[in-house]
């Protein structure tokens, strides 16, 4: 199963389970959660090496720091 298939299946399930009011901001909800998960997993895989994490993600370290703060990620674990 490809990443596309997994995301499609899971996003369809998620949208189907939302109330009418919740469905108005789905794009930002999905992007926010996917981005957070990618950062958390990459930090774990690099043993919290910010330089390597930023390199793998293709972003600058300063952008990584901002995103860690934005998402409230505890990278000390």
Backbone as a printed PyTorch tensor [residue, N CA C, xyz], in Angstrom:
tensor([[[  0.8510,  -1.1750,   0.0000],
         [  0.0000,   0.0000,   0.0000],
         [  0.8990,   1.2410,   0.0000]],

        [[  0.6020,   2.1740,  -0.8600],
         [  1.4220,   3.3780,  -0.9780],
         [  1.0250,   4.4170,   0.0700]],

        [[  1.8960,   5.3940,   0.2700],
         [  1.6010,   6.4930,   1.1790],
         [  0.3300,   7.2120,   0.7330]],

        [[  0.1870,   7.4010,  -0.5530],
         [ -1.0160,   8.0410,  -1.0990],
         [ -2.2740,   7.2790,  -0.6920]],

        [[ -2.2460,   5.9530,  -0.8360],
         [ -3.4000,   5.1220,  -0.4900],
         [ -3.7170,   5.1960,   1.0020]],

        [[ -2.6840,   5.1680,   1.8280],
         [ -2.8720,   5.2360,   3.2750],
         [ -3.4870,   6.5730,   3.6770]],

        [[ -2.9100,   7.6580,   3.1550],
         [ -3.4330,   8.9910,   3.4750],
         [ -4.8650,   9.1600,   2.9780]],

        [[ -5.1240,   8.7010,   1.7710],
         [ -6.4700,   8.8270,   1.2090],
         [ -7.4860,   8.0960,   2.0740]],

        [[ -7.1760,   6.8810,   2.4460],
         [ -8.0870,   6.0850,   3.2790],
         [ -8.3330,   6.7570,   4.6190]],

        [[ -7.2460,   7.1890,   5.2670],
         [ -7.3730,   7.7540,   6.6010],
         [ -8.0320,   9.1300,   6.6080]],

        [[ -7.7440,   9.9460,   5.6000],
         [ -8.3790,  11.2620,   5.5210],
         [ -9.8740,  11.1000,   5.2260]],

        [[-10.2300,  10.1520,   4.3810],
         [-11.6500,   9.9020,   4.1090],
         [-12.3770,   9.4900,   5.3840]],

        [[-11.7630,   8.6050,   6.1830],
         [-12.3710,   8.1930,   7.4500],
         [-12.5020,   9.3740,   8.3960]],

        [[-11.4710,  10.2030,   8.4570],
         [-11.4800,  11.3390,   9.3610],
         [-12.5770,  12.3280,   8.9650]],

        [[-12.6560,  12.6690,   7.6950],
         [-13.6610,  13.6260,   7.2300],
         [-15.0690,  13.0820,   7.4570]],

        [[-15.2490,  11.8090,   7.2080],
         [-16.5620,  11.1990,   7.4280],
         [-17.0040,  11.2580,   8.8800]],

        [[-16.0560,  11.2990,   9.7970],
         [-16.3750,  11.3230,  11.2160],
         [-16.5080,  12.7160,  11.8130]],

        [[-16.2910,  13.7540,  11.0150],
         [-16.3850,  15.1220,  11.5270],
         [-17.8140,  15.6410,  11.4680]],

        [[-18.1290,  16.5580,  12.3600],
         [-19.4300,  17.2170,  12.3050],
         [-19.4220,  18.2370,  11.1730]],

        [[-20.6000,  18.7570,  10.8410],
         [-20.7110,  19.7350,   9.7580],
         [-19.8500,  20.9590,  10.0320]],

        [[-19.8090,  21.4370,  11.2550],
         [-19.0140,  22.6240,  11.6050],
         [-17.5140,  22.3510,  11.5250]],

        [[-17.0930,  21.1540,  11.8680],
         [-15.6710,  20.8110,  11.8310],
         [-15.1380,  20.6840,  10.4080]],

        [[-15.9890,  20.3970,   9.4680],
         [-15.5630,  20.1600,   8.0900],
         [-15.1200,  21.4190,   7.3560]],

        [[-15.2140,  22.5770,   7.9800],
         [-14.8740,  23.8100,   7.2780],
         [-13.3720,  24.1270,   7.3170]],

        [[-12.5760,  23.3790,   8.0600],
         [-11.1440,  23.6910,   8.1640],
         [-10.2960,  22.4280,   8.0260]],

        [[-10.7430,  21.5040,   7.2180],
         [-10.0890,  20.2020,   7.0960],
         [ -8.6700,  20.3170,   6.5400]],

        [[ -8.4690,  21.1650,   5.5540],
         [ -7.1460,  21.2950,   4.9420],
         [ -6.0920,  21.6250,   5.9940]],

        [[ -6.3390,  22.6510,   6.7820],
         [ -5.3670,  23.0720,   7.7890],
         [ -5.1950,  22.0240,   8.8840]],

        [[ -6.2840,  21.3600,   9.2480],
         [ -6.2130,  20.2980,  10.2490],
         [ -5.3000,  19.1650,   9.7820]],

        [[ -5.4860,  18.7190,   8.5570],
         [ -4.6910,  17.6050,   8.0160],
         [ -3.2300,  18.0190,   7.8460]],

        [[ -2.9890,  19.1780,   7.2590],
         [ -1.6200,  19.6460,   7.0380],
         [ -0.8930,  19.7950,   8.3770]],

        [[ -1.5700,  20.3800,   9.3510],
         [ -0.9990,  20.5870,  10.6790],
         [ -0.5720,  19.2490,  11.2970]],

        [[ -1.4570,  18.2690,  11.2730],
         [ -1.1690,  16.9790,  11.8980],
         [ -0.0770,  16.2100,  11.1620]],

        [[ -0.1160,  16.2160,   9.8380],
         [  0.9060,  15.5060,   9.0620],
         [  2.2730,  16.1380,   9.2960]],

        [[  2.3320,  17.4680,   9.2710],
         [  3.6000,  18.1650,   9.4800],
         [  4.1640,  17.8770,  10.8750]],

        [[  3.3010,  17.9020,  11.8610],
         [  3.7310,  17.6240,  13.2340],
         [  4.3050,  16.1970,  13.3580]],

        [[  3.5990,  15.2400,  12.7900],
         [  4.0340,  13.8410,  12.8580],
         [  5.3740,  13.6510,  12.1550]],

        [[  5.5310,  14.2590,  10.9870],
         [  6.7880,  14.1410,  10.2380],
         [  7.9570,  14.6830,  11.0650]],

        [[  7.7500,  15.8290,  11.6970],
         [  8.8170,  16.4260,  12.5160],
         [  9.1180,  15.5470,  13.7220]],

        [[  8.0850,  15.0830,  14.4160],
         [  8.2960,  14.2400,  15.5990],
         [  9.0600,  12.9580,  15.2520]],

        [[  8.6450,  12.2960,  14.2020],
         [  9.2880,  11.0350,  13.8120],
         [ 10.7310,  11.2770,  13.3730]],

        [[ 10.9520,  12.3280,  12.6040],
         [ 12.3060,  12.6180,  12.1330],
         [ 13.2180,  12.9730,  13.2970]],

        [[ 12.7170,  13.7300,  14.2580],
         [ 13.5080,  14.0280,  15.4590],
         [ 13.8630,  12.7390,  16.2080]],

        [[ 12.9060,  11.8420,  16.3330],
         [ 13.1730,  10.5610,  17.0040],
         [ 14.2410,   9.7710,  16.2620]],

        [[ 14.0990,   9.6980,  14.9410],
         [ 15.0330,   8.9190,  14.1300],
         [ 16.4520,   9.4850,  14.1610]],

        [[ 16.5700,  10.7990,  14.3220],
         [ 17.8900,  11.4270,  14.3500],
         [ 18.3880,  11.6490,  15.7810]],

        [[ 17.6570,  11.0910,  16.7450],
         [ 18.0100,  11.2690,  18.1700],
         [ 18.1260,  12.7540,  18.5170]],

        [[ 17.1290,  13.5240,  18.0410],
         [ 17.0150,  14.9700,  18.2960],
         [ 18.1730,  15.7930,  17.7260]],

        [[ 18.7650,  15.3210,  16.6580],
         [ 19.7910,  16.0970,  15.9680],
         [ 19.0720,  17.0780,  15.0400]],

        [[ 19.0030,  18.3410,  15.4750],
         [ 18.2490,  19.3460,  14.7370],
         [ 18.8350,  19.6020,  13.3500]],

        [[ 20.1500,  19.6120,  13.2560],
         [ 20.7840,  19.8340,  11.9500],
         [ 20.3710,  18.7420,  10.9800]],

        [[ 20.4790,  17.4920,  11.3970],
         [ 20.1410,  16.3550,  10.5250],
         [ 18.6460,  16.3230,  10.2300]],

        [[ 17.8170,  16.6220,  11.2350],
         [ 16.3680,  16.6460,  11.0270],
         [ 16.0020,  17.6790,   9.9720]],

        [[ 16.5460,  18.8830,  10.1050],
         [ 16.2640,  19.9390,   9.1280],
         [ 16.7340,  19.5180,   7.7370]],

        [[ 17.8860,  18.8770,   7.6830],
         [ 18.4360,  18.4240,   6.4090],
         [ 17.5060,  17.3900,   5.7540]],

        [[ 17.0550,  16.4210,   6.5260],
         [ 16.1610,  15.3830,   6.0100],
         [ 14.8470,  15.9930,   5.5290]],

        [[ 14.3300,  16.9630,   6.2900],
         [ 13.0530,  17.5910,   5.9460],
         [ 13.1790,  18.6180,   4.8260]],

        [[ 14.4110,  19.0370,   4.5380],
         [ 14.6220,  20.0160,   3.4850],
         [ 14.2350,  21.4270,   3.8970]],

        [[ 14.3920,  21.7190,   5.1900],
         [ 14.1030,  23.0560,   5.7050],
         [ 15.3040,  23.5600,   6.4980]],

        [[ 15.3340,  24.8580,   6.7750],
         [ 16.4310,  25.4090,   7.5710],
         [ 16.2310,  25.0570,   9.0460]],

        [[ 17.3130,  25.1170,   9.8110],
         [ 17.1880,  24.8550,  11.2500],
         [ 16.3010,  25.8950,  11.9180]],

        [[ 16.4020,  27.1400,  11.4800],
         [ 15.5610,  28.1700,  12.1010],
         [ 14.0780,  27.8860,  11.8440]],

        [[ 13.7550,  27.3980,  10.6580],
         [ 12.3610,  27.0290,  10.3630],
         [ 11.9450,  25.8400,  11.2180]],

        [[ 12.8480,  24.8800,  11.3990],
         [ 12.5650,  23.7300,  12.2510],
         [ 12.2840,  24.1840,  13.6790]],

        [[ 13.1030,  25.0820,  14.2070],
         [ 12.8820,  25.6030,  15.5630],
         [ 11.5120,  26.2650,  15.6730]],

        [[ 11.1410,  27.0550,  14.6740],
         [  9.8340,  27.7260,  14.6990],
         [  8.6940,  26.7090,  14.7050]],

        [[  8.8320,  25.6780,  13.8840],
         [  7.7830,  24.6680,  13.8070],
         [  7.7020,  23.8530,  15.0990]],

        [[  8.8300,  23.5500,  15.7090],
         [  8.8310,  22.8410,  16.9830],
         [  8.0800,  23.6680,  18.0220]],

        [[  8.3340,  24.9770,  18.0280],
         [  7.6270,  25.8660,  18.9440],
         [  6.1460,  25.9610,  18.6220]],

        [[  5.8240,  26.0870,  17.3450],
         [  4.4300,  26.2060,  16.8980],
         [  3.6070,  24.9970,  17.3160]],

        [[  4.1870,  23.8210,  17.1590],
         [  3.4640,  22.5850,  17.4630],
         [  3.6200,  22.1610,  18.9260]],

        [[  4.4740,  22.8350,  19.6680],
         [  4.6860,  22.4670,  21.0690],
         [  5.3290,  21.1020,  21.2060]],

        [[  6.2180,  20.7600,  20.2870],
         [  6.8780,  19.4570,  20.2940],
         [  7.9520,  19.4420,  21.3630]],

        [[  7.9120,  18.4170,  22.2050],
         [  8.9420,  18.2410,  23.2250],
         [ 10.0140,  17.3370,  22.6330]],

        [[ 11.0710,  17.9290,  22.1260],
         [ 12.1100,  17.1660,  21.4470],
         [ 13.1560,  16.5990,  22.4110]],

        [[ 12.9390,  16.7380,  23.6940],
         [ 13.8870,  16.2440,  24.6910],
         [ 13.6840,  14.7410,  24.9640]],

        [[ 12.5460,  14.2010,  24.5560],
         [ 12.2380,  12.7820,  24.8180],
         [ 12.8770,  11.8780,  23.8070]]])
